[in-house]
Amino acid sequence: MDDQYIAKNERYDNMVYRRCGKSGIQLPAVSLGLWHNFGFVDNFSIGRQIIRDAFDMGITHFDLANNYGPPPGSAEEVFSKILNLDLKGYRDELIISSKAGYLMWPGPYGEFGSRKYIIASCDQSLKRMGLEYVDIFYSHRPDPDTPVEETMSALDQLVRSGKALYAGISNYNPEQTQRAVNVLKELGTPCLVHQPKYSMFHREPEDGLLDILKLEGVGTIVFSPLAQGLLTNKYIKGIPENSRAAKSTSPFLTESQITPVIVSKIKLLNEIAVSRNQSLAQMAIAWLLKDERVTSVLVGASSSEQLADNTGALKNITFSNSELKQIETILNES
Ligand SMILES: NC(=O)c1ccc[n+]([C@@H]2O[C@H](COP(=O)([O-])OP(=O)(O)OC[C@H]3O[C@@H](n4cnc5c(N)ncnc54)[C@H](OP(=O)(O)O)[C@@H]3O)[C@@H](O)[C@H]2O)c1
């Protein structure tokens, strides 16, 4: 792939952009995360092709974190390489995010939410990505031992110093979210976005979080919308080689999680998807986007074909009451 990449002129024609809370930013309804498939262990050409194709599909938002790889940090380095090769001329059309929160280096300053860790980690991320600034910098998880004021003022400092344009939080529960949002508001750097886990299989954000975010004018970008691939037709007939569940490099989805109950639910959900002329992945994404509080669905992809399948969800994000009821019944079966 030595050819010079030139983005398609029609790249903005089919993507839907949604306003992120009460901010000036619009995010693509489908964004791409680089948690998996972009580490040094992964195939660089495939990753590069996915990013090129994503941008051609109108995906303007790429989500990273300090620890993405493996090894940790490598996804940011790989992304930097792709940026330099292909997307350098398009920086102002991109929303690039990174995060700090999980273990990144040894000792007491290598994880969680101290000012020391957040600022140092953002500096490292910028260096790895070869960027002057990220568009969004997140506190990746709440810190039970650091005052939320300290963590939020570190985000505020990053924004004021120009290293990040916006601040975000991830994995904060409703109570922690309310406190963080209040502190950021007082500091004058409103929280742009929250990144919670949300899918048909993980419903926690419905217990108060989405309401708070709506009320506070904070956007929501939801991660693992396909439950890491479970909410696709991939595992209906067993565990394919090269799938996330089969790979030893990903301990986050294991074969033992693919239980007969899960497979039975996937099969039934797939039947509804087929009746809607969608793939299961498309229906799972559409099901999230039917809620206008969800700004963007943050998918992962190990191929451009998967990403094309996922963005195809945008063709139909409405559900009849009967479809919603059937889905609910399947999800509640044990
Ligand atoms: N804030 C946080 O704490 C946090 C945590 C986790 C993730 N995230 C973010 O969310 C992003 C997405 O997370 P995720 O990768 O778990 O999301 P996901 O979309 O639920 O799962 C993505 C995986 O599902 C499979 N897949 C995707 N589309 C498919 C399709 N159309 N047909 C069949 N299989 C398909 C692929 O796995 P195969 O390898 O099996 O093909 C792909 O890598 C991450 O990259 C990261 O940016 C954030």
The ligand as an SDF file (V2000), in Angstrom:
LIG
                    3D

 48 52  0  0  0  0  0  0  0  0999 V2000
  -13.4880    3.6980   28.0930 N   0  0  0  0  0  0  0  0  0  0  0  0
  -13.2440    2.4350   28.2850 C   0  0  0  0  0  0  0  0  0  0  0  0
  -12.9930    1.9620   29.4070 O   0  0  0  0  0  0  0  0  0  0  0  0
  -13.2890    1.5130   27.0940 C   0  0  0  0  0  0  0  0  0  0  0  0
  -13.3020    0.1310   27.2680 C   0  0  0  0  0  0  0  0  0  0  0  0
  -13.4030   -0.6630   26.1250 C   0  0  0  0  0  0  0  0  0  0  0  0
  -13.4650   -0.0830   24.8680 C   0  0  0  0  0  0  0  0  0  0  0  0
  -13.4290    1.2710   24.7470 N   0  0  0  0  0  0  0  0  0  0  0  0
  -13.4620    1.9310   23.4240 C   0  0  0  0  0  0  0  0  0  0  0  0
  -14.5160    1.3860   22.6440 O   0  0  0  0  0  0  0  0  0  0  0  0
  -13.9740    0.8770   21.4240 C   0  0  0  0  0  0  0  0  0  0  0  0
  -14.7840   -0.2680   20.9420 C   0  0  0  0  0  0  0  0  0  0  0  0
  -14.7490   -1.3260   21.8990 O   0  0  0  0  0  0  0  0  0  0  0  0
  -14.9080   -2.8120   21.3990 P   0  0  0  0  0  0  0  0  0  0  0  0
  -13.8030   -3.1030   20.4380 O   0  0  0  0  0  0  0  0  0  0  0  0
  -15.0850   -3.6850   22.5760 O   0  0  0  0  0  0  0  0  0  0  0  0
  -16.2820   -2.6520   20.5680 O   0  0  0  0  0  0  0  0  0  0  0  0
  -17.2800   -3.6420   19.8770 P   0  0  0  0  0  0  0  0  0  0  0  0
  -17.7300   -2.8860   18.6690 O   0  0  0  0  0  0  0  0  0  0  0  0
  -18.3030   -4.0830   20.8580 O   0  0  0  0  0  0  0  0  0  0  0  0
  -16.4380   -4.9160   19.4370 O   0  0  0  0  0  0  0  0  0  0  0  0
  -15.5530   -4.8280   18.3570 C   0  0  0  0  0  0  0  0  0  0  0  0
  -15.1640   -6.2240   17.8720 C   0  0  0  0  0  0  0  0  0  0  0  0
  -16.3190   -6.9400   17.4370 O   0  0  0  0  0  0  0  0  0  0  0  0
  -16.0380   -7.6150   16.2120 C   0  0  0  0  0  0  0  0  0  0  0  0
  -16.8640   -6.9690   15.1660 N   0  0  0  0  0  0  0  0  0  0  0  0
  -17.0540   -5.6380   14.9550 C   0  0  0  0  0  0  0  0  0  0  0  0
  -17.9050   -5.4270   13.9540 N   0  0  0  0  0  0  0  0  0  0  0  0
  -18.2940   -6.6370   13.5100 C   0  0  0  0  0  0  0  0  0  0  0  0
  -19.1730   -7.0610   12.4970 C   0  0  0  0  0  0  0  0  0  0  0  0
  -19.8370   -6.1850   11.7570 N   0  0  0  0  0  0  0  0  0  0  0  0
  -19.3540   -8.4070   12.3070 N   0  0  0  0  0  0  0  0  0  0  0  0
  -18.7040   -9.3000   13.0670 C   0  0  0  0  0  0  0  0  0  0  0  0
  -17.8250   -8.9580   14.0640 N   0  0  0  0  0  0  0  0  0  0  0  0
  -17.6290   -7.6320   14.2760 C   0  0  0  0  0  0  0  0  0  0  0  0
  -14.5480   -7.4600   15.9700 C   0  0  0  0  0  0  0  0  0  0  0  0
  -13.8820   -8.4830   16.6940 O   0  0  0  0  0  0  0  0  0  0  0  0
  -13.0690   -9.6960   16.0040 P   0  0  0  0  0  0  0  0  0  0  0  0
  -11.6640   -9.4530   16.3640 O   0  0  0  0  0  0  0  0  0  0  0  0
  -13.6250  -10.9040   16.6890 O   0  0  0  0  0  0  0  0  0  0  0  0
  -13.3160   -9.6610   14.5260 O   0  0  0  0  0  0  0  0  0  0  0  0
  -14.2640   -6.1270   16.6580 C   0  0  0  0  0  0  0  0  0  0  0  0
  -12.9120   -5.9540   16.9980 O   0  0  0  0  0  0  0  0  0  0  0  0
  -12.5240    0.5670   21.7660 C   0  0  0  0  0  0  0  0  0  0  0  0
  -11.6960    0.4660   20.6280 O   0  0  0  0  0  0  0  0  0  0  0  0
  -12.1840    1.7320   22.6450 C   0  0  0  0  0  0  0  0  0  0  0  0
  -11.9170    2.8670   21.8460 O   0  0  0  0  0  0  0  0  0  0  0  0
  -13.3590    2.0770   25.8240 C   0  0  0  0  0  0  0  0  0  0  0  0
  1  2  1  0
  2  3  2  0
  2  4  1  0
  4  5  1  0
  4 48  2  0
  5  6  2  0
  6  7  1  0
  7  8  2  0
  8  9  1  0
  8 48  1  0
  9 10  1  0
  9 46  1  0
 10 11  1  0
 11 12  1  0
 11 44  1  0
 12 13  1  0
 13 14  1  0
 14 15  2  0
 14 16  1  0
 14 17  1  0
 17 18  1  0
 18 19  2  0
 18 20  1  0
 18 21  1  0
 21 22  1  0
 22 23  1  0
 23 24  1  0
 23 42  1  0
 24 25  1  0
 25 26  1  0
 25 36  1  0
 26 27  1  0
 26 35  1  0
 27 28  2  0
 28 29  1  0
 29 30  1  0
 29 35  2  0
 30 31  1  0
 30 32  2  0
 32 33  1  0
 33 34  2  0
 34 35  1  0
 36 37  1  0
 36 42  1  0
 37 38  1  0
 38 39  2  0
 38 40  1  0
 38 41  1  0
 42 43  1  0
 44 45  1  0
 44 46  1  0
 46 47  1  0
M  CHG  2   8   1  16  -1
M  END
$$$$
